[in-house]
Amino acid sequence: MPHVAGAHRGLDIWLIQRASALVLAIGLPAFLIYGASQPVLDYATWRSLFVPLPAKVGGLLCIVAVLVHAWIGLREIFIDYVHHLGLRLLLYFAFGVLYLGCLIWAVDILWGVK
């Protein structure tokens, strides 16, 4: 049987989405526990959370996980429901630009905290 290029791509995407879900399953409870353990949730409290470098990296990792998870989910929706190739490619491009903008904005916010 000949090898078809990309035959295992579905498994790779499935594993990436599950890995992003695992990152979110760890990051979201940690974030919620931090918020619940603070006596006052004001600007100074939220700012102090993201001053240390590990918190910035962890926050960015969670944001990347959300964006990757959402991209894969939208990709599957577009494949299933958008049958016109040109429209599907336009949607891929539009959401890719949107997600890239969100990532750049998140980096600017996280590394802007001093």
N, C-alpha and C positions, 0 to 999 in steps of 0.2 A: 504494500500500500504506500503510495507516495506521500511524502511529508508536505502538508499544506502550511504555508507561511501564516503565522498568526493563529494557529489552531488552538493554542493554549492561552490566548489573550484573555478570554473570559475568566479563567482561573486567577490570572495575575490581578485583574481588576477587582475580582471578588476579594482576594487577599488584601489588597490595598484598602478597600473600603472597610473591611473588618479590622485592620490595623488602625485606621483612623477612628473607628468607633471605640476601640480599646483605649486610645489616647484620650478621647472625650469622656469615656467612662471613668477614667482616673482623674482627669483635670477638673471636670465639672463638680464632683463632690468635694474636692480639695478647695475649690473656689467658694463653694457654698458653706463649707465648714468655717473657712476664714471669715466670711461675712457674718455668719451666725455667732461666731465667737467674739465679735467686736461689740463693745458696749454702745458705741455711737458710729453710725455709718455716714460720715461726712466726707468732704473732699480730701481732707488731710489723711483720713484713714485709707481711702482708696489709693491716694498718691503714695503713701508709705508702703503699700503692698508691692508696687511695681518699681521701687527704687533699686532693690538688689538685682544684680544681673541674672541669677537663677530664676527669679520670678518673671523677668522680662522674657527669657528664653522659654520658660514653661508656658507663659501666656501666648507667645508667638507660635509655639508648637501646637497649642490648642486651636489657634486661629487657622493655621495651615491645615490642621486635621478637619476643621469644619468646612473649609473651602474645598479640600480634596473630596470629602464625603459628599458635599453638595454637587460638585462637578460630576462625579460618577453617577449620582442619582439622576441628575438632569440629562446626562448623556443617555442613560437607559430610557428615560421618558421620551426624549427626542427620537431615538431609534424606533421605539414602539409606536409613537403617535404622529410624528412629523415625517410623512412619506416623500415629500418633495425635497430632493437633495439640496437645491439652492437655498431653500428656506432653512433647512436643518443646519447647513454650513453658516448661514447668517446668524442663526441663534447661537451656535457654538462660539462664533467670533464675538457676538455681543456679550454673552455671559463670561467668556474668557477675559474680555477687557474689563468688565465689571468686577470680576473676582480679583484680577490683577490690581485694579485700583483699590479694592478693599485691603489687599495685602500690603500695598505700599502705604496706605493710610494707617494701618495698624502698626507697621514698623515705625512710621513717623511719630505716632502717639506714644508707643512703648519706649522708644529711645529718646523721646523728648522729655520724659520724666527724669528729673535730676534730683 
